[in-house]
Amino acid sequence: MHKTYWLFLIIALLSACKSGYQEEQLHGSWKGVSVTEEGTPLAVDPGLIQLEFMPGNYYTYKSTLEYQEAGTYHVEANYLYTKDTLNQASTEKAVELLQVTDDSLLIRTIEEE
């Protein structure tokens, strides 16, 4: 009886400690307000950057210089993975989710080596 209780308690604690974000937290339309590189603001209009996440794991993205992509996404822990299906040569990309609240989405791009 005690072994079952401890196993249940350990599973409950591990579930409570689970880190990361859920895909549903991203649903909606997001508009850029700031773009920085190593803490320095870049000379781009952040308002041109638009990102929308929809149920069914579909996203659209618009940026400066009329760049667009759309496709599928998924979240694992603190990382958002996107797969553009508009551009033929696209590969899966990842960004780190630093903060997701009802009105803020803070991400950090991951340098490709």
TALINDA-V608997 format. One record per helix or strand. SS is the DSSP state (2 for helix, 1 for strand). FROM is the first residue (numbers start at 0). TO is the last residue. Records with the same first field share a line. If there is no record, write none. Layout:
# TALINDA-V608997
SS->FROM-TO, FROM-TO
This chain:
# TALINDA-V608997
2->1-15, 22-25, 45-47, 63-65
1->27-30, 35-36, 39-40, 49-53, 57-61, 67-75, 78-83, 92-99, 104-108
